[in-house]
């Protein structure tokens, strides 16, 4: 009787074990799937508009690409156009296209590391959440030495005005800098809308820090401040 009971117990356990294993596997897969759904894809592209402030105030337009071989750690590259619009106020920057010798336009390349936190979901449906991002990296800025075309009155001969036109080229401009960029992002599905800030030892005026003509300095500062930026960006992860 006892052996019969043991055989029956073993048989029942053998029949139930596959179902128990299947239930455990389904539960594990559901947990893994839920975890994977909370993660962002490994690639991201961003469009950013920001305001840079130092000795000059400029508007910067940046396009970034990041790849995350790890879930929260990746590498990236950015392309930026930085424009101070010369002596004109930024709100009047597009009023005319006349050459302005005080206007500086720089093209910057940003190789970077990229870090992001897990998403802090703000509702049970996980329809939106918050995360933090930080991108430390370099600024490679061009042109290193800018050219400027000047024209000034040389003398007045009766009703005629004689102009002295000349070209200045900078010497010893800097082109390698560091930058740390941080942002708080609102996530909806695979899209991010971010507000952020950055600090860098880059300065848009470094390409004109040593411009002289006939002993007169036409451009430059004795010292340069760091550049602080505020920006907004849209990111799509894929």
N, CA, C and O of each residue as an XYZ file, in Angstrom:
952
protein
N       0.821     -1.209      0.000
C       0.000      0.000      0.000
C       0.857      1.262      0.000
O       0.595      2.240     -0.699
N       1.893      1.176      0.826
C       2.796      2.340      0.922
C       3.518      2.567     -0.393
O       3.648      3.708     -0.837
N       3.993      1.494     -1.027
C       4.700      1.636     -2.298
C       3.753      2.151     -3.385
O       4.147      2.920     -4.262
N       2.488      1.703     -3.303
C       1.510      2.194     -4.273
C       1.306      3.699     -4.106
O       1.202      4.431     -5.090
N       1.251      4.149     -2.868
C       1.066      5.585     -2.580
C       2.262      6.391     -3.095
O       2.084      7.468     -3.665
N       3.468      5.878     -2.898
C       4.660      6.579     -3.363
C       4.680      6.664     -4.882
O       5.020      7.696     -5.459
N       4.300      5.529     -5.532
C       4.274      5.554     -6.997
C       3.249      6.555     -7.512
O       3.497      7.244     -8.502
N       2.111      6.640     -6.853
C       1.064      7.583     -7.272
C       1.512      9.014     -7.091
O       1.262      9.872     -7.937
N       2.186      9.263     -5.964
C       2.686     10.620     -5.690
C       3.707     11.038     -6.730
O       3.654     12.154     -7.247
N       4.642     10.139     -7.039
C       5.674     10.441     -8.036
C       5.047     10.675     -9.415
O       5.472     11.559    -10.159
N       4.035      9.873     -9.742
C       3.370     10.035    -11.040
C       2.670     11.390    -11.135
O       2.744     12.067    -12.161
N       1.992     11.777    -10.057
C       1.282     13.068    -10.046
C       2.269     14.222    -10.146
O       2.035     15.202    -10.854
N       3.388     14.086     -9.417
C       4.414     15.135     -9.476
C       4.991     15.240    -10.876
O       5.250     16.336    -11.374
N       5.189     14.081    -11.509
C       5.720     14.097    -12.865
C       4.782     14.753    -13.851
O       5.213     15.427    -14.786
N       3.480     14.546    -13.629
C       2.502     15.168    -14.522
C       2.374     16.664    -14.297
O       2.178     17.424    -15.246
N       2.485     17.094    -13.030
C       2.309     18.517    -12.692
C       3.554     19.341    -12.950
O       3.460     20.550    -13.165
N       4.734     18.704    -12.932
C       5.986     19.453    -13.055
C       6.075     20.256    -14.360
O       6.477     21.418    -14.318
N       5.714     19.679    -15.521
C       5.783     20.478    -16.755
C       4.890     21.708    -16.709
O       5.251     22.779    -17.197
N       3.675     21.524    -16.088
C       2.772     22.677    -16.006
C       3.333     23.741    -15.083
O       3.213     24.932    -15.371
N       3.947     23.330    -13.970
C       4.547     24.295    -13.034
C       5.711     25.005    -13.695
O       5.866     26.218    -13.554
N       6.537     24.249    -14.421
C       7.680     24.863    -15.108
C       7.203     25.843    -16.165
O       7.775     26.919    -16.345
N       6.126     25.443    -16.870
C       5.595     26.328    -17.902
C       5.086     27.630    -17.281
O       5.303     28.707    -17.837
N       4.403     27.536    -16.119
C       3.886     28.728    -15.444
C       5.025     29.633    -14.998
O       4.944     30.855    -15.120
N       6.097     29.017    -14.474
C       7.259     29.797    -14.030
C       7.916     30.482    -15.216
O       8.297     31.649    -15.132
N       8.050     29.752    -16.330
C       8.674     30.327    -17.517
C       7.855     31.484    -18.072
O       8.414     32.508    -18.467
N       6.525     31.328    -18.105
C       5.646     32.392    -18.605
C       5.765     33.622    -17.725
O       5.832     34.747    -18.218
N       5.790     33.400    -16.420
C       5.920     34.521    -15.490
C       7.258     35.228    -15.663
O       7.320     36.457    -15.642
N       8.327     34.458    -15.832
C       9.660     35.051    -16.024
C       9.713     35.837    -17.320
O      10.249     36.945    -17.368
N       9.148     35.250    -18.378
C       9.137     35.947    -19.666
C       8.347     37.239    -19.585
O       8.735     38.240    -20.187
N       7.244     37.230    -18.848
C       6.434     38.445    -18.704
C       7.220     39.532    -17.976
O       7.157     40.706    -18.340
N       7.960     39.128    -16.948
C       8.772     40.098    -16.213
C       9.873     40.673    -17.098
O      10.121     41.879    -17.086
N      10.531     39.807    -17.866
C      11.595     40.267    -18.763
C      11.032     41.194    -19.820
O      11.625     42.225    -20.133
N       9.861     40.817    -20.380
C       9.250     41.643    -21.416
C       8.864     43.009    -20.874
O       9.051     44.022    -21.549
N       8.321     43.045    -19.651
C       7.955     44.330    -19.047
C       9.189     45.189    -18.804
O       9.161     46.405    -18.993
N      10.268     44.542    -18.382
C      11.508     45.283    -18.155
C      12.070     45.821    -19.452
O      12.523     46.965    -19.508
N      12.044     45.000    -20.510
C      12.554     45.438    -21.803
C      11.709     46.575    -22.373
O      12.244     47.482    -23.012
N      10.395     46.536    -22.150
C       9.530     47.596    -22.658
C       9.829     48.930    -21.995
O       9.581     49.982    -22.584
N      10.357     48.901    -20.782
C      10.692     50.140    -20.083
C      11.998     50.752    -20.534
O      12.281     51.909    -20.221
N      12.801     49.993    -21.267
C      14.096     50.496    -21.714
C      13.961     51.229    -23.041
O      13.149     50.867    -23.893
N      14.765     52.257    -23.193
C      14.803     52.968    -24.471
C      15.642     52.193    -25.474
O      16.542     51.455    -25.074
N      15.370     52.341    -26.770
C      16.221     51.701    -27.787
C      17.658     52.200    -27.723
O      17.956     53.184    -27.046
N      18.531     51.519    -28.425
C      19.960     51.790    -28.292
C      20.461     52.974    -29.111
O      21.592     53.415    -28.908
N      19.654     53.502    -30.030
C      20.079     54.632    -30.840
C      19.146     55.826    -30.613
O      17.958     55.661    -30.336
N      19.715     57.034    -30.737
C      18.916     58.242    -30.511
C      19.437     59.364    -31.404
O      20.644     59.503    -31.602
N      18.518     60.159    -31.939
C      18.855     61.349    -32.723
C      18.145     62.542    -32.111
O      16.964     62.463    -31.773
N      18.872     63.664    -31.966
C      18.327     64.843    -31.281
C      18.511     66.091    -32.124
O      19.515     66.245    -32.821
N      17.527     66.984    -32.052
C      17.611     68.314    -32.636
C      17.502     69.310    -31.496
O      16.545     69.273    -30.722
N      18.487     70.208    -31.391
C      18.607     71.080    -30.224
C      18.784     72.537    -30.652
O      19.492     72.828    -31.616
N      18.132     73.447    -29.925
C      18.307     74.887    -30.114
C      18.638     75.489    -28.756
O      17.941     75.241    -27.772
N      19.712     76.287    -28.707
C      20.140     76.828    -27.427
C      20.643     78.252    -27.515
O      20.892     78.777    -28.600
N      20.787     78.868    -26.354
C      21.316     80.219    -26.229
C      22.623     80.147    -25.456
O      22.638     79.733    -24.297
N      23.729     80.551    -26.094
C      25.046     80.552    -25.469
C      25.378     81.955    -24.965
O      25.150     82.943    -25.662
N      25.911     82.031    -23.766
C      26.270     83.335    -23.200
C      27.698     83.305    -22.670
O      28.084     82.399    -21.931
N      28.473     84.313    -23.062
C      29.812     84.588    -22.521
C      30.046     86.065    -22.789
O      29.173     86.878    -22.486
N      31.221     86.452    -23.359
C      31.353     87.845    -23.790
C      30.357     88.169    -24.907
O      29.848     89.285    -25.010
N      30.100     87.163    -25.732
C      29.127     87.297    -26.803
C      27.909     86.432    -26.463
O      28.020     85.425    -25.764
N      26.759     86.843    -26.968
C      25.554     86.019    -26.873
C      25.256     85.469    -28.258
O      25.226     86.218    -29.234
N      25.041     84.184    -28.344
C      24.849     83.557    -29.652
C      23.743     82.518    -29.578
O      23.362     82.053    -28.503
N      23.243     82.171    -30.757
C      22.233     81.117    -30.876
C      22.894     79.904    -31.515
O      23.572     80.023    -32.535
N      22.695     78.734    -30.908
C      23.338     77.508    -31.386
C      22.281     76.500    -31.812
O      21.299     76.265    -31.108
N      22.509     75.903    -32.997
C      21.639     74.855    -33.521
C      22.479     73.581    -33.607
O      23.543     73.578    -34.226
N      22.001     72.503    -32.988
C      22.819     71.289    -32.885
C      22.022     70.047    -33.248
O      20.860     69.903    -32.868
N      22.664     69.155    -33.987
C      22.100     67.856    -34.344
C      23.008     66.778    -33.758
O      24.201     66.743    -34.060
N      22.451     65.898    -32.921
C      23.229     64.880    -32.222
C      22.771     63.471    -32.595
O      21.615     63.235    -32.947
N      23.733     62.542    -32.502
C      23.429     61.124    -32.633
C      24.150     60.379    -31.518
O      25.342     60.592    -31.294
N      23.416     59.492    -30.807
C      24.008     58.670    -29.752
C      23.717     57.196    -29.990
O      22.660     56.820    -30.496
N      24.680     56.384    -29.612
C      24.530     54.934    -29.652
C      24.881     54.390    -28.276
O      25.932     54.717    -27.725
N      23.993     53.550    -27.712
C      24.154     53.016    -26.362
C      24.415     51.514    -26.424
O      23.465     50.731    -26.428
N      25.680     51.093    -26.471
C      25.963     49.657    -26.428
C      25.549     49.041    -25.096
O      25.204     47.861    -25.034
N      25.584     49.839    -24.033
C      25.015     49.454    -22.745
C      23.697     50.209    -22.587
O      23.458     51.200    -23.276
N      22.849     49.739    -21.681
C      21.519     50.341    -21.581
C      21.559     51.824    -21.243
O      20.737     52.596    -21.738
N      22.496     52.223    -20.413
C      22.498     53.598    -19.922
C      23.817     54.320    -20.183
O      24.008     55.436    -19.701
N      24.713     53.718    -20.921
C      26.005     54.323    -21.230
C      26.266     54.189    -22.725
O      26.158     53.101    -23.291
N      26.610     55.309    -23.358
C      26.855     55.259    -24.783
C      27.867     56.294    -25.236
O      28.511     56.954    -24.421
N      27.995     56.423    -26.532
C      28.868     57.416    -27.149
C      28.054     58.180    -28.191
O      27.016     57.703    -28.649
N      28.533     59.370    -28.563
C      27.767     60.159    -29.516
C      28.625     61.163    -30.259
O      29.805     61.351    -29.962
N      27.996     61.802    -31.236
C      28.640     62.853    -32.016
C      27.586     63.926    -32.282
O      26.421     63.620    -32.538
N      28.015     65.190    -32.216
C      27.100     66.292    -32.466
C      27.687     67.281    -33.457
O      28.902     67.470    -33.507
N      26.826     67.912    -34.244
C      27.215     68.949    -35.188
C      26.453     70.219    -34.827
O      25.226     70.209    -34.731
N      27.193     71.318    -34.626
C      26.583     72.550    -34.127
C      26.959     73.741    -35.000
O      28.099     73.866    -35.447
N      25.985     74.610    -35.234
C      26.208     75.900    -35.878
C      25.932     76.977    -34.845
O      24.822     77.075    -34.322
N      26.952     77.795    -34.549
C      26.864     78.821    -33.505
C      27.000     80.194    -34.156
O      27.987     80.448    -34.848
N      26.030     81.084    -33.950
C      25.965     82.362    -34.662
C      25.628     83.468    -33.669
O      24.613     83.398    -32.977
N      26.497     84.509    -33.598
C      26.215     85.616    -32.668
C      25.514     86.800    -33.330
O      25.152     87.757    -32.647
N      25.317     86.751    -34.652
C      24.574     87.756    -35.417
C      25.152     89.166    -35.303
O      24.436     90.137    -35.549
N      26.409     89.303    -34.942
C      27.071     90.597    -34.936
C      26.498     91.567    -33.932
O      26.149     91.191    -32.813
N      26.402     92.831    -34.346
C      25.907     93.878    -33.449
C      24.387     93.982    -33.433
O      23.828     94.784    -32.684
N      23.716     93.180    -34.250
C      22.269     93.278    -34.308
C      21.633     92.452    -33.197
O      22.134     91.378    -32.866
N      20.534     92.939    -32.616
C      19.814     92.122    -31.631
C      19.349     90.822    -32.268
O      19.056     90.777    -33.463
N      19.283     89.764    -31.464
C      18.914     88.459    -31.999
C      17.526     88.464    -32.614
O      17.274     87.735    -33.573
N      16.612     89.279    -32.074
C      15.255     89.306    -32.612
C      15.201     90.006    -33.963
O      14.209     89.882    -34.681
N      16.266     90.751    -34.324
C      16.326     91.421    -35.613
C      17.368     90.774    -36.529
O      17.772     91.366    -37.530
N      17.789     89.589    -36.191
C      18.933     88.985    -36.884
C      18.670     88.724    -38.356
O      19.608     88.732    -39.153
N      17.432     88.495    -38.734
C      17.158     88.146    -40.122
C      16.669     89.302    -40.978
O      16.165     89.080    -42.079
N      16.808     90.534    -40.496
C      16.245     91.675    -41.225
C      16.992     92.004    -42.505
O      16.370     92.431    -43.478
N      18.309     91.820    -42.536
C      19.059     92.090    -43.760
C      20.256     91.155    -43.829
O      20.651     90.545    -42.835
N      20.831     91.054    -45.037
C      21.937     90.130    -45.275
C      23.241     90.855    -45.591
O      24.155     90.253    -46.155
N      23.345     92.140    -45.238
C      24.579     92.879    -45.488
C      25.722     92.286    -44.684
O      25.525     91.771    -43.583
N      26.917     92.366    -45.246
C      28.088     91.828    -44.554
C      28.335     92.618    -43.270
O      28.360     93.848    -43.283
N      28.513     91.920    -42.196
C      28.754     92.527    -40.886
C      30.086     92.007    -40.365
O      30.193     90.825    -40.038
N      31.122     92.872    -40.277
C      32.434     92.394    -39.818
C      32.432     91.931    -38.366
O      33.358     91.238    -37.944
N      31.422     92.296    -37.599
C      31.362     91.868    -36.198
C      30.646     90.541    -36.005
O      30.620     90.010    -34.895
N      30.074     90.007    -37.056
C      29.342     88.750    -36.937
C      30.306     87.569    -36.951
O      31.215     87.514    -37.779
N      30.107     86.620    -36.028
C      30.925     85.410    -35.940
C      30.019     84.197    -36.092
O      29.009     84.064    -35.402
N      30.397     83.328    -36.999
C      29.674     82.070    -37.204
C      30.691     80.935    -37.084
O      31.695     80.916    -37.796
N      30.425     79.989    -36.179
C      31.345     78.870    -35.962
C      30.628     77.550    -36.237
O      29.426     77.414    -36.008
N      31.401     76.583    -36.735
C      30.928     75.211    -36.916
C      31.664     74.340    -35.913
O      32.893     74.269    -35.933
N      30.919     73.677    -35.034
C      31.517     72.900    -33.948
C      31.136     71.422    -34.054
O      29.999     71.076    -34.375
N      32.111     70.570    -33.778
C      31.901     69.125    -33.727
C      32.030     68.681    -32.268
O      32.956     69.088    -31.565
N      31.089     67.840    -31.822
C      31.044     67.437    -30.416
C      31.134     65.916    -30.275
O      30.092     65.262    -30.242
N      32.326     65.321    -30.189
C      32.405     63.915    -29.767
C      32.131     63.840    -28.268
O      32.603     64.686    -27.509
N      31.379     62.843    -27.841
C      30.934     62.833    -26.439
C      30.686     61.423    -25.932
O      30.462     60.491    -26.705
N      30.730     61.293    -24.607
C      30.128     60.163    -23.921
C      28.691     60.544    -23.612
O      28.358     61.728    -23.549
N      27.834     59.543    -23.418
C      26.430     59.841    -23.154
C      25.907     58.913    -22.067
O      26.041     57.692    -22.158
N      25.308     59.508    -21.036
C      24.749     58.746    -19.919
C      23.273     59.111    -19.761
O      22.890     60.273    -19.898
N      22.459     58.109    -19.473
C      21.049     58.362    -19.191
C      20.590     57.450    -18.068
O      21.101     56.342    -17.913
N      19.632     57.913    -17.290
C      19.119     57.138    -16.163
C      17.930     56.294    -16.616
O      17.364     56.541    -17.681
N      17.546     55.293    -15.810
C      16.275     54.608    -16.090
C      15.114     55.607    -16.008
O      15.232     56.662    -15.384
N      14.019     55.264    -16.632
C      12.854     56.145    -16.645
C      12.100     56.050    -15.331
O      11.812     54.954    -14.849
N      11.784     57.194    -14.759
C      10.907     57.259    -13.592
C       9.492     57.494    -14.112
O       9.131     58.617    -14.464
N       8.685     56.415    -14.158
C       7.348     56.522    -14.718
C       6.435     57.286    -13.764
O       6.470     57.081    -12.551
N       5.620     58.167    -14.331
C       4.782     59.037    -13.520
C       3.338     58.563    -13.432
O       2.520     59.201    -12.769
N       3.012     57.451    -14.092
C       1.678     56.871    -13.940
C       1.767     55.353    -14.119
O       2.795     54.833    -14.551
N       0.702     54.662    -13.790
C       0.702     53.200    -13.820
C       0.731     52.648    -15.240
O       1.213     51.538    -15.466
N       0.226     53.407    -16.182
C       0.199     52.932    -17.564
C       1.537     53.106    -18.276
O       1.706     52.660    -19.411
N       2.478     53.752    -17.609
C       3.800     54.024    -18.205
C       3.683     54.794    -19.518
O       4.436     54.552    -20.462
N       2.740     55.712    -19.565
C       2.574     56.512    -20.780
C       3.534     57.700    -20.829
O       3.840     58.208    -21.908
N       4.011     58.145    -19.659
C       5.029     59.200    -19.658
C       5.850     59.114    -18.383
O       5.391     58.631    -17.348
N       7.087     59.602    -18.494
C       7.998     59.545    -17.351
C       9.125     60.559    -17.496
O       9.182     61.322    -18.461
N      10.013     60.545    -16.521
C      11.130     61.477    -16.483
C      12.452     60.720    -16.413
O      12.522     59.644    -15.820
N      13.493     61.273    -17.012
C      14.836     60.740    -16.858
C      15.851     61.866    -16.982
O      15.546     62.943    -17.496
N      17.048     61.603    -16.509
C      18.137     62.569    -16.577
C      19.169     62.108    -17.594
O      19.367     60.911    -17.804
N      19.826     63.084    -18.223
C      20.864     62.779    -19.206
C      22.072     63.665    -18.938
O      21.942     64.795    -18.467
N      23.258     63.127    -19.250
C      24.493     63.890    -19.108
C      25.453     63.473    -20.221
O      25.705     62.284    -20.421
N      25.986     64.464    -20.944
C      26.865     64.198    -22.081
C      28.169     64.993    -21.933
O      28.260     66.110    -22.443
N      29.172     64.448    -21.251
C      30.484     65.115    -21.225
C      31.254     64.826    -22.502
O      31.191     63.717    -23.033
N      31.983     65.824    -22.996
C      32.720     65.592    -24.234
C      33.590     66.758    -24.633
O      33.946     67.597    -23.806
N      33.931     66.803    -25.913
C      34.831     67.809    -26.462
C      34.089     68.735    -27.418
O      33.020     68.405    -27.932
N      34.685     69.906    -27.641
C      34.229     70.833    -28.673
C      35.397     71.061    -29.625
O      36.438     71.577    -29.218
N      35.231     70.681    -30.882
C      36.227     70.943    -31.927
C      35.647     72.029    -32.817
O      34.688     71.794    -33.552
N      36.241     73.235    -32.748
C      35.614     74.431    -33.299
C      36.357     74.964    -34.523
O      37.584     75.068    -34.526
N      35.585     75.301    -35.567
C      36.150     75.803    -36.816
C      35.328     77.009    -37.302
O      34.115     77.031    -37.092
N      35.949     78.008    -37.942
C      37.388     78.091    -38.240
C      38.196     78.435    -36.992
O      37.728     79.142    -36.100
N      39.411     77.920    -36.956
C      40.290     78.219    -35.830
C      40.711     79.682    -35.864
O      40.729     80.346    -34.828
N      41.050     80.186    -37.043
C      41.432     81.587    -37.237
C      40.528     82.200    -38.291
O      40.555     81.795    -39.453
N      39.730     83.171    -37.887
C      38.750     83.769    -38.773
C      39.360     84.903    -39.592
O      40.360     85.504    -39.201
N      38.733     85.184    -40.746
C      39.090     86.334    -41.565
C      37.981     87.372    -41.480
O      36.801     87.025    -41.434
N      38.362     88.654    -41.460
C      37.389     89.730    -41.408
C      37.765     90.787    -42.436
O      38.932     91.155    -42.570
N      36.768     91.266    -43.151
C      36.987     92.301    -44.159
C      36.476     93.633    -43.616
O      35.307     93.767    -43.254
N      37.381     94.618    -43.568
C      37.028     95.935    -43.031
C      37.154     96.990    -44.122
O      37.954     96.863    -45.048
N      36.346     98.028    -43.988
C      36.430     99.192    -44.864
C      36.174    100.429    -44.011
O      35.117    100.556    -43.393
N      37.144    101.340    -43.980
C      36.982    102.562    -43.190
C      37.353    103.775    -44.052
O      38.076    103.651    -45.041
N      36.844    104.946    -43.660
C      37.114    106.170    -44.413
C      38.584    106.562    -44.254
O      39.087    106.711    -43.140
N      39.258    106.725    -45.393
C      40.662    107.118    -45.385
C      40.796    108.637    -45.390
O      41.528    109.207    -44.581
N      40.093    109.281    -46.297
C      40.038    110.752    -46.286
C      38.896    111.187    -47.191
O      38.375    110.397    -47.978
N      38.516    112.454    -47.069
C      37.452    113.031    -47.880
C      38.079    114.047    -48.826
O      38.760    114.970    -48.379
N      37.856    113.884    -50.136
C      38.408    114.765    -51.164
C      37.239    115.484    -51.832
O      36.659    114.989    -52.798
N      36.910    116.641    -51.310
C      35.747    117.368    -51.822
C      34.485    116.595    -51.512
O      34.161    116.354    -50.349
N      33.776    116.209    -52.550
C      32.561    115.414    -52.369
C      32.825    113.912    -52.431
O      31.905    113.107    -52.287
N      34.079    113.543    -52.644
C      34.423    112.126    -52.754
C      34.976    111.601    -51.424
O      35.759    112.267    -50.746
N      34.553    110.416    -51.085
C      35.048    109.746    -49.877
C      35.919    108.579    -50.322
O      35.481    107.718    -51.085
N      37.143    108.560    -49.841
C      38.083    107.496    -50.183
C      38.130    106.511    -49.014
O      38.364    106.890    -47.866
N      37.901    105.239    -49.340
C      37.875    104.218    -48.307
C      39.175    103.414    -48.318
O      39.782    103.188    -49.365
N      39.575    102.996    -47.140
C      40.724    102.105    -46.978
C      40.179    100.718    -46.646
O      39.667    100.508    -45.546
N      40.278     99.784    -47.563
C      39.763     98.425    -47.363
C      40.918     97.469    -47.089
O      41.964     97.547    -47.735
N      40.727     96.580    -46.143
C      41.788     95.633    -45.787
C      41.159     94.394    -45.166
O      40.010     94.401    -44.725
N      41.954     93.336    -45.149
C      41.515     92.061    -44.583
C      42.391     91.700    -43.394
O      43.615     91.811    -43.454
N      41.753     91.267    -42.316
C      42.482     90.811    -41.139
C      42.287     89.310    -40.973
O      41.186     88.795    -41.163
N      43.354     88.618    -40.621
C      43.276     87.184    -40.313
C      43.849     86.978    -38.928
O      44.924     87.477    -38.595
N      43.111     86.237    -38.136
C      43.547     85.986    -36.768
C      44.759     85.049    -36.738
O      45.006     84.290    -37.675
N      45.491     85.126    -35.651
C      46.635     84.243    -35.417
C      46.494     83.623    -34.022
O      46.097     84.288    -33.066
N      46.825     82.355    -33.935
C      46.854     81.684    -32.633
C      45.505     81.390    -32.025
O      45.375     81.351    -30.801
N      44.493     81.181    -32.855
C      43.169     80.855    -32.325
C      43.108     79.449    -31.742
O      43.842     78.560    -32.173
N      42.231     79.251    -30.763
C      42.047     77.926    -30.160
C      40.923     77.189    -30.864
O      40.016     77.801    -31.428
N      40.997     75.842    -30.821
C      39.957     75.058    -31.472
C      39.543     73.804    -30.707
O      38.593     73.136    -31.113
N      40.227     73.462    -29.608
C      39.867     72.289    -28.808
C      39.421     72.728    -27.417
O      40.124     73.474    -26.735
N      38.243     72.256    -27.007
C      37.680     72.657    -25.726
C      36.950     71.464    -25.100
O      36.819     70.412    -25.727
N      36.478     71.634    -23.864
C      35.645     70.619    -23.214
C      34.243     71.186    -22.988
O      34.048     72.401    -22.951
N      33.280     70.291    -22.839
C      31.896     70.689    -22.557
C      31.207     69.598    -21.752
O      31.411     68.410    -22.004
N      30.391     70.003    -20.781
C      29.531     69.079    -20.037
C      28.092     69.550    -20.209
O      27.744     70.667    -19.826
N      27.268     68.695    -20.782
C      25.875     69.030    -21.070
C      24.959     68.114    -20.264
O      25.150     66.898    -20.249
N      23.964     68.696    -19.594
C      23.015     67.931    -18.787
C      21.594     68.351    -19.137
O      21.366     69.467    -19.605
N      20.640     67.450    -18.907
C      19.253     67.762    -19.252
C      18.311     66.895    -18.439
O      18.667     65.801    -18.001
N      17.116     67.399    -18.250
C      16.004     66.605    -17.719
C      15.022     66.409    -18.860
O      14.662     67.358    -19.556
N      14.592     65.165    -19.045
C      13.800     64.816    -20.219
C      12.452     64.248    -19.816
O      12.345     63.479    -18.861
N      11.427     64.637    -20.558
C      10.098     64.046    -20.437
C       9.962     63.000    -21.545
O      10.116     63.305    -22.727
N       9.675     61.779    -21.142
C       9.595     60.685    -22.103
C       8.155     60.288    -22.377
O       7.363     60.111    -21.451
N       7.822     60.149    -23.641
C       6.553     59.578    -24.072
C       6.868     58.537    -25.131
O       7.246     58.875    -26.253
N       6.709     57.257    -24.768
C       7.061     56.144    -25.653
C       8.559     56.216    -25.981
O       9.385     56.074    -25.080
N       8.926     56.435    -27.253
C      10.335     56.489    -27.633
C      10.822     57.906    -27.904
O      11.915     58.093    -28.438
N      10.024     58.905    -27.542
C      10.379     60.301    -27.789
C      10.690     61.021    -26.484
O      10.099     60.739    -25.442
N      11.630     61.958    -26.565
C      12.036     62.743    -25.404
C      11.988     64.224    -25.744
O      12.459     64.644    -26.800
N      11.418     65.007    -24.845
C      11.492     66.465    -24.924
C      12.302     66.921    -23.719
O      11.958     66.605    -22.580
N      13.380     67.667    -23.967
C      14.341     67.969    -22.904
C      14.571     69.470    -22.744
O      14.526     70.232    -23.710
N      14.815     69.867    -21.512
C      15.324     71.186    -21.184
C      16.653     70.974    -20.480
O      16.751     70.147    -19.573
N      17.681     71.717    -20.893
C      18.996     71.445    -20.331
C      19.895     72.648    -20.269
O      19.512     73.762    -20.624
N      21.102     72.398    -19.809
C      22.103     73.440    -19.618
C      23.473     72.826    -19.863
O      23.635     71.609    -19.772
N      24.445     73.648    -20.170
C      25.801     73.139    -20.365
C      26.806     74.204    -19.956
O      26.477     75.388    -19.871
N      28.027     73.772    -19.704
C      29.142     74.659    -19.408
C      30.343     74.183    -20.215
O      30.559     72.981    -20.367
N      31.122     75.131    -20.731
C      32.265     74.791    -21.568
C      33.301     75.899    -21.480
O      32.965     77.053    -21.215
N      34.570     75.544    -21.705
C      35.601     76.586    -21.821
C      35.714     77.089    -23.256
O      36.590     77.895    -23.570
N      34.826     76.610    -24.124
C      34.707     77.142    -25.489
C      34.205     78.579    -25.443
O      33.401     78.934    -24.580
N      34.680     79.406    -26.374
C      34.190     80.773    -26.515
C      34.143     81.098    -28.006
O      35.125     80.889    -28.719
N      33.016     81.603    -28.473
C      32.847     81.847    -29.900
C      33.870     82.836    -30.443
O      34.153     82.818    -31.641
N      34.435     83.701    -29.594
C      35.339     84.764    -30.046
C      36.799     84.338    -30.106
O      37.652     85.149    -30.467
N      37.118     83.078    -29.761
C      38.521     82.659    -29.786
C      39.118     82.702    -31.195
O      40.337     82.791    -31.344
N      38.292     82.641    -32.209
C      38.813     82.679    -33.579
C      39.239     84.090    -33.989
O      39.770     84.285    -35.082
N      39.005     85.089    -33.102
C      39.388     86.470    -33.408
C      40.147     87.112    -32.254
O      40.076     88.327    -32.070
N      40.856     86.329    -31.491
C      41.467     86.874    -30.275
C      42.762     87.634    -30.524
O      43.340     88.175    -29.582
N      43.235     87.690    -31.775
C      44.531     88.327    -32.034
C      44.526     88.955    -33.425
O      45.200     88.480    -34.340
N      43.750     90.037    -33.566
C      43.612     90.717    -34.859
C      44.143     92.150    -34.745
O      43.594     92.974    -34.014
N      45.229     92.430    -35.490
C      45.847     93.766    -35.469
C      46.013     94.268    -36.903
O      46.218     93.491    -37.835
N      45.917     95.601    -37.050
C      46.199     96.243    -38.331
C      46.861     97.590    -38.053
O      46.273     98.476    -37.432
N      48.107     97.722    -38.531
C      48.906     98.932    -38.307
C      48.978     99.281    -36.817
O      48.848    100.440    -36.424
N      49.185     98.261    -36.016
C      49.366     98.447    -34.581
C      48.097     98.603    -33.779
O      48.153     98.720    -32.555
N      46.938     98.606    -34.448
C      45.670     98.767    -33.736
C      44.983     97.412    -33.625
O      44.901     96.656    -34.593
N      44.494     97.123    -32.424
C      43.784     95.866    -32.207
C      42.313     96.060    -32.578
O      41.617     96.894    -31.998
N      41.854     95.273    -33.555
C      40.485     95.407    -34.022
C      39.526     94.453    -33.325
O      38.317     94.683    -33.314
N      40.043     93.418    -32.761
C      39.168     92.446    -32.107
C      39.972     91.684    -31.065
O      41.173     91.467    -31.228
N      39.299     91.278    -29.989
C      39.946     90.444    -28.984
C      39.706     90.937    -27.578
O      39.387     92.105    -27.356
N      39.862     90.037    -26.637
C      39.718     90.329    -25.219
C      40.976     89.843    -24.505
O      41.642     88.913    -24.962
N      41.288     90.475    -23.393
C      42.454     90.043    -22.620
C      42.213     88.686    -21.971
O      43.146     87.900    -21.801
N      40.974     88.413    -21.612
C      40.616     87.118    -21.039
C      39.206     86.773    -21.495
O      38.427     87.649    -21.868
N      38.893     85.483    -21.458
C      37.605     85.019    -21.944
C      36.898     84.217    -20.867
O      37.517     83.432    -20.150
N      35.579     84.429    -20.764
C      34.776     83.671    -19.814
C      34.413     82.316    -20.397
O      34.482     82.093    -21.606
N      34.022     81.416    -19.498
C      33.434     80.155    -19.960
C      32.070     80.452    -20.579
O      31.469     81.493    -20.313
N      31.599     79.537    -21.397
C      30.305     79.689    -22.054
C      29.268     78.837    -21.326
O      29.454     77.637    -21.124
N      28.179     79.483    -20.941
C      27.050     78.800    -20.318
C      25.894     78.790    -21.307
O      25.656     79.774    -22.007
N      25.181     77.676    -21.360
C      24.119     77.521    -22.361
C      22.844     76.992    -21.720
O      22.873     76.202    -20.777
N      21.732     77.453    -22.261
C      20.418     76.892    -21.974
C      19.842     76.412    -23.301
O      19.965     77.099    -24.315
N      19.213     75.238    -23.302
C      18.731     74.704    -24.572
C      17.466     73.875    -24.382
O      17.146     73.423    -23.282
N      16.766     73.693    -25.489
C      15.633     72.775    -25.566
C      15.910     71.814    -26.717
O      16.499     72.205    -27.724
N      15.491     70.567    -26.572
C      15.766     69.586    -27.616
C      14.636     68.574    -27.734
O      13.881     68.334    -26.791
N      14.544     67.991    -28.920
C      13.634     66.880    -29.178
C      14.462     65.679    -29.616
O      15.313     65.794    -30.498
N      14.213     64.532    -29.001
C      14.989     63.320    -29.278
C      14.044     62.178    -29.642
O      13.000     61.997    -29.015
N      14.424     61.413    -30.664
C      13.701     60.204    -31.014
C      14.654     59.015    -30.901
O      15.743     59.037    -31.474
N      14.255     57.992    -30.174
C      15.074     56.798    -29.968
C      14.562     55.672    -30.873
O      13.355     55.484    -31.028
N      15.490     54.936    -31.459
C      15.116     53.898    -32.417
C      16.086     52.729    -32.370
O      15.923     51.761    -33.112
